[in-house]
Amino acid sequence: MDDIKKRITQLREDFMQGSLSEKEVSDAPSQQFELWLNQAMTADLPEWQAMTLGTVSPDLRPSARIVYLRQFQNDQYWFYGNYNSRKARHLKQNPNACLSFFWPQLERQIRLEGSVELCHDDTSDAYFDGRPFESKLGAWASDQSAVLKNREELEAQLEVYRKKFEDGNIYRPPYWGGWVFTAKYYEFWQGRKSRLHDRITYEFKNGEWTINRIAP
């Protein structure tokens, strides 16, 4: 244990792969986002679509977890899950949220701030229909964030729904669906040498995006 404590204080890495200029970025942050996301995909990075979702509880305690980006367009970003989960309870009480992407291989991260609302049932239905059958069963079987006695309890629930839908026709649970996050703020971070990183922000004010560079 002492070794890891000592090691973590000594870890150093200089970022040398790229740069980012406010003169070169897209005028629209959604276009800059798509450019970087496409580059992460093209680089074949593991879990390039994974993002951290930050929420705040009714008693103002922050919480974060990894979710998958599933759709995006025009500064809107979709993700899916259980409407009874902890994140769902947070978002119902306080729709303000943030997203972040981190691609260490590219020495890049993106932060987004905005608000969330439930997406249309038709959108949730269409996404659920495209999921693998076992994932559909899992959505029915898991009362996400509820306390379980053991693993066997979850697996028993899975078998209940496997029998219920043994004909293969499985529809979306009423407690499962999507959210759409609308961004009002972006930060694009490119690692640079000696921790003098490039940070370019977009903020939506008075009907337009304002671009700024901020100190690392």
N, C-alpha and C positions, 0 to 999 in steps of 0.2 A: 504493500500500500504506500509506503514511503517513496518507493521508486516512481510510482505514477504521479504522486504529488509533486515530486521534484521535476519530473519530466515535463509536466504541463506548464510549469513556470518558465521552462527553457525553450519551448516550441517557438520557432520563428520561421516565417516563410515570406519571401518577397514576391510580389505579384508583378509579372513581367509580360503577360501575354498580349495586352491590348491597351487602348486608350478610348476615351469618349469625350467628344466635344459638343457643346451646345450649338455650335455652328454646323454640325454634321448630322445631328439627330433629326428624325422626322418631325414635321410640324404637329402631327397628331400622335398622341401617346399610344393609341391603339395600334397604329402602324409600327411604331418602334417596338412595342411588345411583340407583335407578330413576327417581326424580323428576328428578334432575339430568341423567341420560342422556336422558330424554324431552324435557327442555327444550332440550338440545343438538340433538336430532333435529328438534324443532319449529322451531328457529331456522335449520334447513337449513345447519348448519355443514359445511364440507368435512371428510371423514374423521372424523366425530364418533365412530365406533366404533373408531378407532385407539388403541392403548395401547402404552406402553413396557413391555417385559418385561425385568426385570433378573435375571440369574443369577450364580452364582459357580462358577468352574472348580475342579477338584480341587486346584490349587495356589493357591487363594484369590484369583484374579484376577477382579474383577467385570467383567461385560459386559452390554450393553443393546442392544436392537433394537426396532423397531416391529412389532407383530403386530396382527391384527384380533380383536376380541371377536366371537364368533359365537353364543354362548348364555349365559344366566345365570339363576340362581334360587337362593334360599336361601343366599346368601353363597358360591356356587360360580360359576366363570367359565371358559368353555371357549374354547380356541384350538387351531389345527391346524397341522400342518407335517410335516417329514421327520424320522423317528426316527434318522437318521444325522447330522443337522446338529450344529453346534457347541452350540446351545442344548439339544438333546436329550442330548448327552453330559454337559453340565453338570448338567442336571436328574436324570439317572440317578445321578450321583455325590452330588449335593446337592439334594434336592427343595425346599429353601427358596428362595423367590423373591419378587419384588415386581412390582406393576403400577402404572402411573400414566397418568392421562388429563389432557390439557391443552387447554382451550378458551379461547384468548386473547380471542376476541370476547365471551365472557361473563365474562372475568376470573376464571376458575375452574380449579382442578385438584383431582383426587382421587388419593390414594396408598393402595395396599392392600399389606399384607404377609401372607404365609401360606406354604402349601406346595402342591406340585403332585404329581399322580399321573397315570398314563396313564388315559384314559377307556376305557369298554367298547368292544370291537370293533363291537358293533351300532350304537353311537352314531357311531363313525368311519365305518362303512359308510353309514349314513343320510345323514351330512353329505356324504360324497364323492359319493354318487349324485345329490345335488342341485347339484353344481358344473357349470359349463359344460364342454362336451366338450374344448375346448382347454386349460382349466385341469387337467382330468384327465390329458391327455397330458403336460402340463408336470410333473405330480407323478411320472410314470413316468420322464421323460427327465432330470430334474435330480437328480444325487447331491449334494444341498445341502451347501454348505461345502467340497466337494472342489475341488482345484485343476484348472482347465481350461487347455489349451494356447491356446485362442482361442474366439471366439464360434461359429465354424464347427463345432467339436466338439460343442457343445451342440445346435446346429440339426441336425446329423447324427443325434444320438441321438433328437431329436424325430421325425425322419422314420422311424427304425426302428420306433418305437412307433405312429406313424400307420399304417404298413403292418400292424403286428401287430393293431391294433384297427380295421381298416378296415370291419368290419361294424358298428361303432358301439357294440358291447357291451364296455364297459370297466369293469373292477372295480378296487377299491382296491389299490394296491401294499402288500405286507406291511410295507414300511418307511415308511409314511405313515399318519398318524392324528392323534388329538386328545389333549390334556391337559386336566385339570380342576384349576383353582386354587381352593383353599379359603381364604377370607380369615379372619384372626384379628385384624387391625388395619386401621382405616380412618382417613384424614385428609381432611377436606373443607376446602378452602382457597378463600376468597373474597377477592379483592384489595380493599384499602381505601386511602384517601388517606394520603399520607406514609409508605407502607410499613407502616402499622399494620394489617396484614391480620387477617382473622378465620380462625382455625384451630380446627376442632372435630374431636376424635378419638373413636373408638370402639375399645375394647379388650375382647376376649373373655376373661374370667377367671371361674373357678369357676362355669361354666355360664351366665353372663349377660354382657351388654354394659354396659360402664362408659363414660359420656360425660364428656369433659373439654374445656375450652378450654385451648389452650397459647399461649404468647407467640409473636408473629410474628418 
